[in-house]
Amino acid sequence: MPYPLETEQLSKVYDNFHALKQVSLRMESGEIFGLLGPNGAGKTTLIGVLSNLVRPTSGKAKIFGSDVSLELKAQKKLVGLVPQELVNHGFFSVEEVLSYVMGYYGLKPDRNRIYYLLEKLGLIEHKKKKILQLSGGMKRRFLIAKALVHEPKLLLLDEPTAGVDIELRNTLWDFVREINKTEGVSVLLTTHYLEEAENLCKRVAIIDKGELKEIGPTKDLVKKLTQRRVEVTLRKAPEKRERPHFVEFVDNKYIFTIPNNMTVGELLQQCKIPIEDVLDLQIREGRLEDAFLAVLSGKE
């Protein structure tokens, strides 16, 4: 079975600016995949290429095995796009736009499908409202309904929760998980909320200045690129000469940064700290945010 999404040595150059530099990646069927990077990294350009809104300078991009440059109608039906920028549909109502979108894909308007999406996204009471009457959060939800109304198999989400409050973000992500599970929709998302990506995505890619820096299972990248922070509180402060020179010491507390493959027991033994002297011990595991910052700072 072809991959939902695949790029090979994909590049895009604007004048002398390289928005994408030979990016090669692929998504597995049915996965939620995170595309991470700072502003200007090339995320939106990549999504533009995949949705056939941007023509690449070189390389290939494929959707379910077909080159996007072929502009196949059957291929377009397989993709739903939620753009970063809010789209203004003027004086049309929510229900009208969704009906028109189904017609654009050669489908008869299906009220059951439309109402199902509006119900799930909390918009059913607003179905007769004009798009310009919706709040910013409602417009975000409307864009997701618009992207899914024709039942695509690949959903491209470009910063779908930008400027959205935390309650609505959670509602949106719960729905994304649901359609991923029940409809088998593969999802590519970009987000600046790295905690969201860590919770949602089994795999992520990190790009910076148009280059693919890291790609792999989220947990593996975190383990590879981060360290653990261990705080050991002692019953009493040790003599100065007994303090390891490579750690921070505050009050009665040692603060260590250790590799993920080192156990706390090995740490205490190496630092000659008797377990009976330990009053409290706290461990902070590395997070995706730490891995992301390590990549951007060149410390990976």
Backbone as CSV, one residue per row, in Angstrom:
resi,resn,N_x,N_y,N_z,CA_x,CA_y,CA_z,C_x,C_y,C_z
1,MET,0.848,-1.201,0.000,0.000,0.000,0.000,0.882,1.249,0.000
2,PRO,0.602,2.221,-0.869,1.453,3.419,-0.918,1.343,4.245,0.359
3,TYR,2.406,4.994,0.619,2.404,5.870,1.790,1.426,7.025,1.571
4,PRO,0.742,7.468,2.629,-0.147,8.626,2.477,0.596,9.857,1.973
5,LEU,1.842,9.967,2.373,2.636,11.158,2.051,4.097,10.759,1.957
6,GLU,4.769,11.235,0.921,6.189,10.922,0.751,6.859,12.033,-0.048
7,THR,8.012,12.478,0.431,8.802,13.449,-0.336,10.203,12.889,-0.565
8,GLU,10.773,13.231,-1.718,12.118,12.780,-2.077,12.946,13.975,-2.530
9,GLN,13.954,14.324,-1.740,14.871,15.414,-2.094,14.105,16.686,-2.509
10,LEU,13.071,16.999,-1.764,12.186,18.109,-2.121,12.823,19.454,-1.777
11,SER,12.871,20.344,-2.767,13.454,21.678,-2.569,12.535,22.742,-3.152
12,LYS,12.547,23.895,-2.509,11.824,25.056,-3.016,12.675,26.298,-2.788
13,VAL,12.934,27.030,-3.878,13.771,28.230,-3.809,12.959,29.426,-4.296
14,TYR,12.926,30.475,-3.479,12.330,31.751,-3.870,13.475,32.736,-4.088
15,ASP,13.719,33.121,-5.342,14.882,33.953,-5.655,16.127,33.248,-5.116
16,ASN,16.788,33.822,-4.113,17.971,33.179,-3.529,17.685,32.556,-2.164
17,PHE,16.404,32.518,-1.788,16.034,31.980,-0.473,15.587,30.531,-0.600
18,HIS,16.241,29.642,0.140,15.911,28.215,0.117,14.883,27.915,1.210
19,ALA,13.625,27.829,0.824,12.564,27.537,1.787,12.575,26.070,2.188
20,LEU,12.940,25.190,1.258,13.096,23.759,1.519,14.377,23.282,0.857
21,LYS,15.136,22.448,1.580,16.412,21.970,1.063,16.452,20.440,1.088
22,GLN,16.108,19.829,-0.018,16.236,18.377,-0.200,15.617,17.597,0.969
23,VAL,14.365,17.877,1.230,13.648,17.223,2.331,13.088,15.880,1.869
24,SER,13.470,14.828,2.575,12.957,13.486,2.286,12.312,12.920,3.545
25,LEU,11.037,12.610,3.465,10.332,12.006,4.598,9.119,11.257,4.080
26,ARG,8.558,10.419,4.942,7.340,9.707,4.577,6.504,9.463,5.828
27,MET,5.211,9.372,5.609,4.263,9.066,6.677,3.746,7.646,6.521
28,GLU,3.533,6.997,7.646,2.913,5.681,7.627,1.392,5.840,7.594
29,SER,0.722,4.863,7.042,-0.730,4.902,6.961,-1.352,4.893,8.354
30,GLY,-2.291,5.795,8.581,-3.031,5.824,9.837,-2.336,6.497,10.992
31,GLU,-1.192,7.127,10.767,-0.491,7.765,11.879,-0.804,9.254,11.968
32,ILE,-0.564,9.801,13.161,-0.589,11.247,13.373,0.865,11.677,13.469
33,PHE,1.295,12.473,12.517,2.706,12.811,12.343,2.893,14.303,12.566
34,GLY,3.883,14.668,13.376,4.134,16.065,13.685,5.288,16.641,12.881
35,LEU,5.066,17.793,12.275,6.106,18.529,11.554,6.412,19.780,12.366
36,LEU,7.589,19.811,12.969,7.928,20.861,13.929,9.074,21.721,13.425
37,GLY,9.045,22.977,13.810,10.116,23.893,13.432,9.746,25.305,13.835
38,PRO,10.734,26.192,13.939,10.449,27.587,14.283,9.762,28.301,13.125
39,ASN,9.348,29.528,13.361,8.781,30.330,12.274,9.789,30.457,11.136
40,GLY,9.312,30.282,9.905,10.193,30.401,8.753,11.012,29.169,8.457
41,ALA,10.713,28.055,9.144,11.499,26.834,8.943,11.178,26.130,7.635
42,GLY,9.982,26.373,7.087,9.585,25.703,5.851,8.369,24.813,5.988
43,LYS,7.740,24.812,7.163,6.597,23.928,7.405,5.426,24.244,6.471
44,THR,5.048,25.514,6.413,3.910,25.902,5.582,4.228,25.717,4.101
45,THR,5.475,25.950,3.712,5.874,25.711,2.318,5.710,24.242,1.958
46,LEU,6.124,23.354,2.858,5.991,21.922,2.608,4.526,21.531,2.468
47,ILE,3.683,22.039,3.348,2.255,21.739,3.249,1.684,22.321,1.959
48,GLY,2.176,23.494,1.557,1.743,24.081,0.293,2.073,23.200,-0.892
49,VAL,3.249,22.591,-0.882,3.637,21.672,-1.959,2.733,20.442,-1.949
50,LEU,2.505,19.883,-0.764,1.706,18.665,-0.651,0.256,18.885,-1.071
51,SER,-0.249,20.092,-0.863,-1.626,20.406,-1.247,-1.703,21.038,-2.630
52,ASN,-0.581,21.038,-3.350,-0.488,21.528,-4.730,-0.781,23.021,-4.855
53,LEU,-0.479,23.773,-3.803,-0.606,25.226,-3.851,0.734,25.890,-4.143
54,VAL,1.820,25.135,-3.951,3.180,25.628,-4.200,3.893,24.610,-5.080
55,ARG,4.537,25.083,-6.127,5.289,24.178,-7.001,6.729,24.081,-6.517
56,PRO,7.231,22.857,-6.324,8.615,22.707,-5.869,9.607,23.070,-6.962
57,THR,10.793,23.473,-6.556,11.865,23.761,-7.510,12.475,22.464,-8.037
58,SER,12.615,21.491,-7.146,13.145,20.179,-7.540,12.683,19.140,-6.534
59,GLY,12.894,17.882,-6.889,12.463,16.798,-6.018,11.029,16.390,-6.287
60,LYS,10.546,15.447,-5.502,9.202,14.915,-5.698,8.407,14.926,-4.396
61,ALA,7.096,15.079,-4.557,6.161,14.930,-3.445,5.024,14.044,-3.927
62,LYS,4.717,13.015,-3.153,3.680,12.067,-3.551,2.608,11.962,-2.478
63,ILE,1.367,11.830,-2.932,0.230,11.565,-2.062,-0.357,10.221,-2.473
64,PHE,-0.298,9.253,-1.574,-0.770,7.896,-1.860,-0.189,7.371,-3.174
65,GLY,1.105,7.630,-3.362,1.835,7.080,-4.495,1.808,7.898,-5.765
66,SER,0.975,8.941,-5.833,0.864,9.763,-7.046,1.572,11.095,-6.853
67,ASP,2.342,11.500,-7.850,3.043,12.782,-7.787,2.023,13.917,-7.750
68,VAL,2.186,14.837,-6.791,1.207,15.919,-6.640,1.180,16.829,-7.861
69,SER,2.266,16.872,-8.621,2.326,17.754,-9.792,1.373,17.313,-10.897
70,LEU,0.872,16.067,-10.828,-0.050,15.571,-11.847,-1.445,16.159,-11.697
71,GLU,-1.729,16.724,-10.508,-3.019,17.368,-10.238,-4.191,16.440,-10.551
72,LEU,-4.114,15.211,-10.094,-5.174,14.246,-10.348,-6.394,14.541,-9.474
73,LYS,-7.587,14.485,-10.081,-8.811,14.734,-9.320,-8.987,13.709,-8.210
74,ALA,-8.691,12.460,-8.531,-8.837,11.401,-7.533,-7.909,11.637,-6.353
75,GLN,-6.730,12.175,-6.639,-5.772,12.470,-5.581,-6.269,13.595,-4.681
76,LYS,-6.843,14.636,-5.284,-7.332,15.776,-4.510,-8.428,15.364,-3.536
77,LYS,-9.242,14.392,-3.920,-10.312,13.926,-3.043,-9.774,13.263,-1.782
78,LEU,-8.537,12.813,-1.849,-7.952,12.098,-0.714,-7.382,13.028,0.349
79,VAL,-7.303,14.327,0.047,-6.616,15.274,0.933,-7.577,16.337,1.452
80,GLY,-7.464,16.626,2.753,-8.175,17.745,3.363,-7.154,18.684,3.974
81,LEU,-7.296,19.982,3.723,-6.325,20.974,4.184,-6.972,21.974,5.131
82,VAL,-6.344,22.164,6.300,-6.712,23.242,7.218,-5.564,24.239,7.198
83,PRO,-5.727,25.369,6.492,-4.626,26.328,6.363,-4.380,27.101,7.647
84,GLN,-3.200,27.699,7.707,-2.839,28.492,8.880,-3.671,29.769,8.955
85,GLU,-3.909,30.382,7.807,-4.662,31.634,7.768,-6.161,31.352,7.699
86,LEU,-6.932,32.147,8.436,-8.382,32.026,8.383,-8.885,32.459,7.009
87,VAL,-9.847,31.713,6.476,-10.384,31.984,5.143,-11.751,32.642,5.277
88,ASN,-11.966,33.715,4.550,-13.235,34.437,4.602,-14.126,34.000,3.445
89,HIS,-15.279,33.421,3.771,-16.229,33.002,2.743,-17.398,33.981,2.636
90,GLY,-17.174,35.202,3.037,-18.154,36.258,2.836,-19.480,36.010,3.507
91,PHE,-20.536,36.100,2.738,-21.882,36.088,3.296,-22.562,34.726,3.211
92,PHE,-21.800,33.677,2.888,-22.378,32.339,2.873,-22.469,31.797,4.295
93,SER,-23.445,30.928,4.524,-23.587,30.318,5.845,-22.664,29.114,5.970
94,VAL,-22.489,28.657,7.198,-21.650,27.485,7.473,-22.141,26.289,6.666
95,GLU,-23.428,26.012,6.731,-23.989,24.853,6.035,-23.854,24.992,4.521
96,GLU,-24.065,26.187,4.005,-23.952,26.409,2.563,-22.542,26.125,2.063
97,VAL,-21.538,26.626,2.768,-20.157,26.426,2.322,-19.810,24.944,2.308
98,LEU,-20.205,24.221,3.349,-19.886,22.793,3.404,-20.582,22.034,2.276
99,SER,-21.786,22.441,1.930,-22.491,21.823,0.796,-21.767,22.103,-0.514
100,TYR,-21.312,23.344,-0.693,-20.586,23.708,-1.916,-19.269,22.936,-2.028
101,VAL,-18.605,22.757,-0.896,-17.327,22.039,-0.905,-17.536,20.591,-1.350
102,MET,-18.601,19.957,-0.871,-18.885,18.589,-1.310,-19.102,18.557,-2.819
103,GLY,-19.808,19.560,-3.348,-20.020,19.628,-4.789,-18.725,19.809,-5.553
104,TYR,-17.794,20.570,-4.977,-16.491,20.786,-5.613,-15.762,19.460,-5.819
105,TYR,-15.964,18.521,-4.894,-15.312,17.215,-5.003,-16.182,16.197,-5.743
106,GLY,-17.243,16.678,-6.387,-18.087,15.786,-7.175,-19.050,14.966,-6.350
107,LEU,-19.337,15.404,-5.130,-20.238,14.682,-4.238,-21.551,15.435,-4.086
108,LYS,-22.624,14.689,-3.908,-23.892,15.325,-3.588,-23.860,15.796,-2.132
109,PRO,-24.391,16.979,-1.852,-24.429,17.448,-0.463,-25.098,16.418,0.442
110,ASP,-24.416,16.055,1.496,-24.899,15.037,2.427,-25.124,15.704,3.781
111,ARG,-26.390,15.958,4.082,-26.706,16.652,5.331,-26.263,15.848,6.549
112,ASN,-26.339,14.526,6.462,-25.911,13.700,7.595,-24.429,13.909,7.890
113,ARG,-23.611,13.927,6.837,-22.167,14.149,7.022,-21.908,15.551,7.560
114,ILE,-22.573,16.538,6.991,-22.368,17.923,7.414,-22.771,18.104,8.870
115,TYR,-23.938,17.591,9.232,-24.420,17.778,10.601,-23.587,16.980,11.602
116,TYR,-23.082,15.830,11.165,-22.202,15.038,12.039,-20.967,15.848,12.414
117,LEU,-20.330,16.460,11.421,-19.124,17.245,11.682,-19.435,18.474,12.532
118,LEU,-20.525,19.147,12.217,-20.881,20.343,12.983,-21.207,19.993,14.431
119,GLU,-21.842,18.855,14.633,-22.151,18.408,15.998,-20.871,18.105,16.763
120,LYS,-19.974,17.372,16.140,-18.722,16.995,16.793,-17.863,18.214,17.121
121,LEU,-17.935,19.233,16.282,-17.085,20.409,16.448,-17.795,21.564,17.151
122,GLY,-18.987,21.285,17.690,-19.692,22.294,18.468,-20.218,23.451,17.649
123,LEU,-20.572,23.194,16.389,-21.040,24.266,15.505,-22.476,24.068,15.030
124,ILE,-23.140,23.013,15.491,-24.461,22.691,14.965,-25.456,23.826,15.194
125,GLU,-25.320,24.540,16.297,-26.237,25.652,16.580,-25.928,26.884,15.738
126,HIS,-24.796,26.845,15.046,-24.373,28.002,14.252,-24.416,27.709,12.752
127,LYS,-25.088,26.628,12.368,-25.040,26.181,10.964,-25.625,27.197,9.986
128,LYS,-26.533,28.042,10.445,-27.152,29.038,9.564,-26.441,30.392,9.620
129,LYS,-25.449,30.514,10.473,-24.723,31.781,10.588,-23.819,31.998,9.381
130,LYS,-23.659,33.254,9.001,-22.686,33.595,7.975,-21.282,33.417,8.552
131,ILE,-20.343,33.058,7.700,-18.979,32.820,8.163,-18.408,34.054,8.851
132,LEU,-18.716,35.224,8.331,-18.155,36.443,8.917,-18.720,36.736,10.304
133,GLN,-19.793,36.045,10.686,-20.379,36.234,12.013,-19.740,35.334,13.066
134,LEU,-18.915,34.402,12.648,-18.303,33.461,13.585,-17.128,34.100,14.309
135,SER,-16.901,33.653,15.538,-15.716,34.081,16.279,-14.484,33.403,15.696
136,GLY,-13.301,33.834,16.133,-12.067,33.230,15.630,-11.996,31.745,15.905
137,GLY,-12.386,31.325,17.122,-12.366,29.907,17.465,-13.343,29.099,16.637
138,MET,-14.528,29.673,16.383,-15.517,28.985,15.551,-15.021,28.832,14.121
139,LYS,-14.330,29.851,13.623,-13.789,29.763,12.261,-12.753,28.653,12.159
140,ARG,-11.941,28.478,13.216,-10.976,27.373,13.224,-11.704,26.041,13.123
141,ARG,-12.766,25.876,13.896,-13.524,24.633,13.866,-14.206,24.435,12.512
142,PHE,-14.705,25.524,11.952,-15.331,25.452,10.631,-14.336,24.965,9.577
143,LEU,-13.092,25.456,9.639,-12.082,25.043,8.662,-11.799,23.547,8.753
144,ILE,-11.853,22.998,9.968,-11.644,21.556,10.123,-12.821,20.790,9.521
145,ALA,-14.047,21.267,9.767,-15.221,20.636,9.151,-15.130,20.700,7.630
146,LYS,-14.710,21.834,7.111,-14.575,22.011,5.660,-13.547,21.043,5.080
147,ALA,-12.453,20.813,5.813,-11.399,19.918,5.335,-11.818,18.457,5.367
148,LEU,-12.797,18.127,6.218,-13.183,16.730,6.409,-14.504,16.352,5.753
149,VAL,-15.230,17.334,5.217,-16.588,17.061,4.763,-16.627,16.050,3.619
150,HIS,-15.567,15.976,2.809,-15.549,15.031,1.681,-14.877,13.707,2.039
151,GLU,-14.653,13.475,3.344,-14.090,12.223,3.864,-12.728,11.891,3.256
152,PRO,-11.758,12.775,3.416,-10.411,12.514,2.894,-9.705,11.437,3.710
153,LYS,-8.625,10.928,3.176,-7.816,9.935,3.879,-6.536,10.533,4.456
154,LEU,-6.229,11.775,4.065,-5.065,12.479,4.600,-5.495,13.887,4.982
155,LEU,-5.237,14.262,6.236,-5.600,15.587,6.731,-4.330,16.372,7.025
156,LEU,-4.199,17.548,6.403,-3.051,18.425,6.610,-3.484,19.579,7.502
157,LEU,-2.909,19.670,8.685,-3.276,20.695,9.667,-2.104,21.643,9.871
158,ASP,-2.245,22.870,9.398,-1.175,23.863,9.528,-1.527,24.841,10.649
159,GLU,-0.947,24.632,11.812,-1.196,25.471,12.992,-2.699,25.623,13.258
160,PRO,-3.433,24.514,13.410,-4.894,24.623,13.550,-5.351,25.232,14.865
161,THR,-4.484,25.248,15.888,-4.901,25.779,17.190,-4.242,27.110,17.514
162,ALA,-3.668,27.769,16.523,-3.038,29.071,16.760,-4.081,30.076,17.240
163,GLY,-3.818,30.700,18.378,-4.718,31.711,18.910,-5.993,31.169,19.517
164,VAL,-6.040,29.860,19.769,-7.244,29.223,20.304,-7.035,28.913,21.783
165,ASP,-8.082,29.087,22.602,-7.935,28.835,24.038,-7.767,27.345,24.305
166,ILE,-7.289,27.028,25.500,-6.887,25.653,25.822,-8.058,24.682,25.778
167,GLU,-9.250,25.121,26.193,-10.412,24.230,26.168,-10.760,23.823,24.743
168,LEU,-10.742,24.791,23.851,-11.042,24.498,22.451,-9.946,23.648,21.825
169,ARG,-8.691,23.908,22.195,-7.591,23.087,21.669,-7.809,21.627,22.031
170,ASN,-8.168,21.373,23.284,-8.390,19.998,23.717,-9.548,19.361,22.955
171,THR,-10.614,20.137,22.712,-11.762,19.632,21.957,-11.355,19.251,20.538
172,LEU,-10.576,20.110,19.902,-10.131,19.843,18.533,-9.266,18.594,18.462
173,TRP,-8.326,18.466,19.404,-7.424,17.319,19.352,-8.146,16.017,19.681
174,ASP,-9.132,16.075,20.579,-9.929,14.877,20.852,-10.638,14.419,19.581
175,PHE,-11.136,15.376,18.808,-11.828,15.031,17.564,-10.853,14.484,16.525
176,VAL,-9.658,15.065,16.453,-8.648,14.564,15.518,-8.295,13.117,15.855
177,ARG,-8.129,12.821,17.142,-7.856,11.436,17.554,-9.004,10.520,17.127
178,GLU,-10.224,11.005,17.284,-11.396,10.193,16.967,-11.467,9.856,15.485
179,ILE,-11.303,10.858,14.614,-11.404,10.570,13.178,-10.194,9.771,12.691
180,ASN,-9.077,9.931,13.366,-7.907,9.109,13.053,-8.200,7.636,13.341
181,LYS,-8.909,7.399,14.435,-9.204,6.024,14.847,-10.396,5.440,14.095
182,THR,-11.485,6.211,13.987,-12.721,5.661,13.425,-12.760,5.693,11.902
183,GLU,-12.133,6.706,11.283,-12.173,6.830,9.827,-10.838,6.493,9.172
184,GLY,-9.833,6.185,9.992,-8.531,5.818,9.442,-7.815,6.946,8.747
185,VAL,-8.101,8.187,9.145,-7.489,9.349,8.509,-6.055,9.524,9.009
186,SER,-5.105,9.593,8.088,-3.721,9.923,8.439,-3.632,11.438,8.605
187,VAL,-2.860,11.886,9.595,-2.841,13.309,9.935,-1.411,13.832,9.979
188,LEU,-1.165,14.895,9.225,0.089,15.642,9.330,-0.245,16.981,9.964
189,LEU,0.418,17.299,11.080,0.120,18.564,11.738,1.388,19.345,12.021
190,THR,1.251,20.659,11.960,2.302,21.547,12.440,1.738,22.296,13.633
191,THR,2.553,22.527,14.635,2.110,23.255,15.819,3.316,23.807,16.552
192,HIS,3.106,24.949,17.204,4.139,25.499,18.080,3.942,25.031,19.518
193,TYR,2.816,24.353,19.778,2.558,23.812,21.108,3.172,22.412,21.165
194,LEU,4.413,22.334,21.622,5.144,21.069,21.557,4.563,20.014,22.485
195,GLU,3.916,20.441,23.559,3.266,19.469,24.436,2.144,18.746,23.690
196,GLU,1.433,19.471,22.829,0.395,18.847,22.005,1.008,17.797,21.087
197,ALA,2.083,18.158,20.423,2.735,17.221,19.506,3.230,15.986,20.249
198,GLU,3.768,16.188,21.438,4.284,15.057,22.214,3.164,14.100,22.601
199,ASN,1.989,14.637,22.917,0.858,13.802,23.320,0.169,13.140,22.136
200,LEU,0.190,13.794,20.981,-0.569,13.311,19.828,0.223,12.423,18.880
201,CYS,1.487,12.754,18.676,2.245,12.192,17.552,3.174,11.064,17.979
202,LYS,3.040,9.919,17.324,3.980,8.830,17.574,5.328,9.113,16.924
203,ARG,5.292,9.877,15.813,6.539,10.264,15.153,6.503,11.750,14.843
204,VAL,7.686,12.348,14.831,7.797,13.765,14.485,9.024,13.977,13.608
205,ALA,8.987,15.080,12.871,10.154,15.555,12.129,10.415,16.985,12.566
206,ILE,11.679,17.337,12.699,12.068,18.697,13.066,12.822,19.301,11.897
207,ILE,12.329,20.439,11.393,13.023,21.122,10.309,13.408,22.521,10.757
208,ASP,14.497,23.007,10.198,14.975,24.352,10.511,15.669,24.918,9.277
209,LYS,15.307,26.126,8.916,15.883,26.801,7.743,15.776,25.924,6.493
210,GLY,14.640,25.236,6.384,14.367,24.427,5.200,14.975,23.043,5.197
211,GLU,15.784,22.706,6.207,16.467,21.410,6.255,15.828,20.485,7.283
212,LEU,15.717,19.219,6.919,15.241,18.213,7.850,16.376,17.867,8.805
213,LYS,16.174,18.148,10.094,17.226,17.933,11.087,17.106,16.581,11.785
214,GLU,15.886,16.216,12.152,15.657,14.951,12.841,14.296,14.407,12.434
215,ILE,14.181,13.085,12.420,12.899,12.436,12.176,12.915,11.084,12.864
216,GLY,11.795,10.710,13.479,11.738,9.422,14.131,10.626,9.363,15.158
217,PRO,10.495,8.215,15.846,9.507,8.100,16.914,9.748,9.168,17.983
218,THR,8.686,9.782,18.441,8.800,10.893,19.384,9.586,10.493,20.625
219,LYS,9.245,9.361,21.208,9.921,8.932,22.437,11.405,8.670,22.196
220,ASP,11.739,8.121,21.039,13.146,7.839,20.734,13.947,9.124,20.574
221,LEU,13.357,10.124,19.926,14.063,11.396,19.756,14.273,12.085,21.093
222,VAL,13.263,12.039,21.947,13.404,12.645,23.278,14.521,11.955,24.050
223,LYS,14.549,10.639,23.991,15.588,9.894,24.699,16.973,10.184,24.133
224,LYS,17.053,10.312,22.825,18.337,10.548,22.153,18.879,11.951,22.410
225,LEU,17.995,12.939,22.462,18.428,14.339,22.432,18.354,15.059,23.774
226,THR,17.832,14.397,24.796,17.673,15.087,26.082,18.359,14.334,27.208
227,GLN,18.425,14.990,28.346,18.925,14.370,29.567,17.897,14.556,30.674
228,ARG,18.062,13.772,31.745,17.154,13.893,32.885,17.731,14.840,33.929
229,ARG,16.849,15.547,34.587,17.234,16.424,35.691,16.841,15.725,36.986
230,VAL,17.805,15.511,37.856,17.570,14.820,39.126,17.900,15.764,40.276
231,GLU,16.938,15.948,41.171,17.141,16.778,42.358,17.166,15.874,43.586
232,VAL,18.288,15.894,44.289,18.471,15.067,45.481,18.570,15.985,46.689
233,THR,17.577,15.911,47.579,17.585,16.718,48.803,18.146,15.880,49.943
234,LEU,19.169,16.398,50.598,19.829,15.682,51.691,19.273,16.120,53.042
235,ARG,19.452,15.266,54.027,18.997,15.595,55.378,19.822,16.728,55.972
236,LYS,21.078,16.806,55.561,21.919,17.912,56.008,22.939,18.207,54.912
237,ALA,23.401,19.437,54.898,24.369,19.839,53.872,25.697,19.131,54.087
238,PRO,26.298,18.586,53.041,27.601,17.933,53.176,28.707,18.969,53.303
239,GLU,29.846,18.500,53.727,31.007,19.385,53.749,31.340,19.805,52.325
240,LYS,31.882,20.994,52.195,32.159,21.535,50.867,33.066,20.615,50.066
241,ARG,34.036,20.010,50.753,34.976,19.159,50.024,34.308,17.886,49.500
242,GLU,33.109,17.536,50.058,32.426,16.324,49.642,31.495,16.552,48.450
243,ARG,31.321,17.795,48.061,30.366,18.094,47.004,30.991,17.844,45.627
244,PRO,30.334,17.070,44.792,30.852,16.877,43.430,30.959,18.213,42.713
245,HIS,32.044,18.410,41.992,32.278,19.704,41.367,31.445,19.920,40.108
246,PHE,30.803,18.844,39.590,30.120,18.961,38.302,28.603,19.128,38.442
247,VAL,28.122,19.428,39.645,26.687,19.596,39.839,26.402,20.928,40.510
248,GLU,25.135,21.340,40.374,24.675,22.546,41.064,24.250,22.156,42.475
249,PHE,24.523,23.014,43.435,24.137,22.723,44.818,23.427,23.939,45.399
250,VAL,22.174,23.746,45.832,21.373,24.825,46.411,20.813,24.353,47.740
251,ASP,21.113,25.104,48.814,20.699,24.700,50.163,21.196,23.276,50.417
252,ASN,20.276,22.363,50.683,20.670,20.971,50.917,20.376,20.096,49.692
253,LYS,20.332,20.697,48.542,19.860,19.980,47.359,20.927,19.939,46.257
254,TYR,21.227,18.725,45.815,22.034,18.528,44.613,21.110,18.580,43.394
255,ILE,21.552,19.220,42.322,20.791,19.236,41.072,21.695,18.687,39.970
256,PHE,21.356,17.493,39.490,22.160,16.803,38.483,21.457,16.828,37.124
257,THR,22.236,16.815,36.080,21.744,16.542,34.729,22.476,15.306,34.249
258,ILE,21.710,14.232,34.018,22.353,12.950,33.734,21.816,12.350,32.438
259,PRO,22.595,11.472,31.792,22.124,10.787,30.583,20.919,9.908,30.897
260,ASN,20.082,9.672,29.897,18.884,8.864,30.110,19.204,7.413,30.446
261,ASN,20.402,6.956,30.081,20.743,5.561,30.353,21.395,5.358,31.715
262,MET,21.545,6.429,32.503,22.113,6.302,33.847,20.987,6.188,34.870
263,THR,21.101,5.208,35.772,20.097,5.055,36.817,20.418,5.973,37.988
264,VAL,19.398,6.229,38.800,19.601,7.067,39.982,20.548,6.374,40.958
265,GLY,20.448,5.046,41.048,21.351,4.307,41.924,22.802,4.486,41.516
266,GLU,23.054,4.426,40.205,24.414,4.646,39.700,24.885,6.059,40.000
267,LEU,23.974,7.015,39.903,24.319,8.407,40.191,24.730,8.578,41.644
268,LEU,23.918,8.045,42.557,24.225,8.186,43.985,25.537,7.493,44.329
269,GLN,25.758,6.334,43.719,26.992,5.600,43.981,28.202,6.360,43.455
270,GLN,28.073,6.909,42.247,29.180,7.652,41.650,29.526,8.888,42.473
271,CYS,28.501,9.525,43.038,28.715,10.749,43.826,28.923,10.459,45.308
272,LYS,28.929,9.164,45.670,29.173,8.746,47.053,28.178,9.376,48.019
273,ILE,26.894,9.284,47.636,25.818,9.790,48.492,25.095,8.584,49.090
274,PRO,25.221,8.335,50.398,24.519,7.209,51.030,23.005,7.401,50.930
275,ILE,22.295,6.337,50.640,20.851,6.439,50.473,20.178,6.929,51.741
276,GLU,20.759,6.606,52.912,20.144,7.041,54.168,20.259,8.548,54.381
277,ASP,21.133,9.204,53.616,21.265,10.665,53.720,20.259,11.409,52.838
278,VAL,19.525,10.657,52.008,18.594,11.287,51.063,17.237,11.501,51.723
279,LEU,16.801,12.760,51.759,15.493,13.106,52.313,14.409,13.062,51.239
280,ASP,14.743,13.517,50.049,13.768,13.550,48.956,14.510,13.438,47.627
281,LEU,13.827,12.877,46.634,14.434,12.708,45.319,13.364,12.954,44.261
282,GLN,13.647,13.842,43.311,12.704,14.146,42.236,13.412,14.038,40.891
283,ILE,12.712,13.467,39.930,13.279,13.262,38.595,12.400,13.967,37.566
284,ARG,13.012,14.781,36.729,12.302,15.404,35.608,12.829,14.794,34.320
285,GLU,11.969,14.039,33.655,12.361,13.420,32.395,12.458,14.481,31.295
286,GLY,13.275,14.206,30.286,13.356,15.100,29.145,12.031,15.154,28.403
287,ARG,11.739,16.280,27.787,10.500,16.463,27.039,10.818,16.777,25.581
288,LEU,9.787,16.710,24.761,9.969,17.026,23.347,10.472,18.454,23.170
289,GLU,10.018,19.357,24.017,10.493,20.740,23.939,12.003,20.812,24.135
290,ASP,12.530,20.021,25.075,13.975,19.995,25.305,14.711,19.477,24.070
291,ALA,14.152,18.415,23.465,14.768,17.855,22.257,14.738,18.867,21.115
292,PHE,13.621,19.547,20.976,13.456,20.563,19.934,14.497,21.672,20.088
293,LEU,14.659,22.168,21.307,15.621,23.245,21.555,17.056,22.766,21.348
294,ALA,17.312,21.499,21.688,18.651,20.946,21.474,18.994,20.913,19.986
295,VAL,18.014,20.558,19.161,18.237,20.527,17.711,18.503,21.929,17.179
296,LEU,17.695,22.887,17.604,17.846,24.250,17.091,19.146,24.897,17.543
297,SER,19.632,24.495,18.716,20.882,25.074,19.216,22.108,24.331,18.704
298,GLY,21.875,23.247,17.958,22.990,22.483,17.405,23.640,21.541,18.384
299,LYS,22.929,21.195,19.477,23.507,20.330,20.505,23.105,18.878,20.346
300,GLU,22.381,18.566,19.268,21.933,17.183,19.117,23.091,16.265,18.793
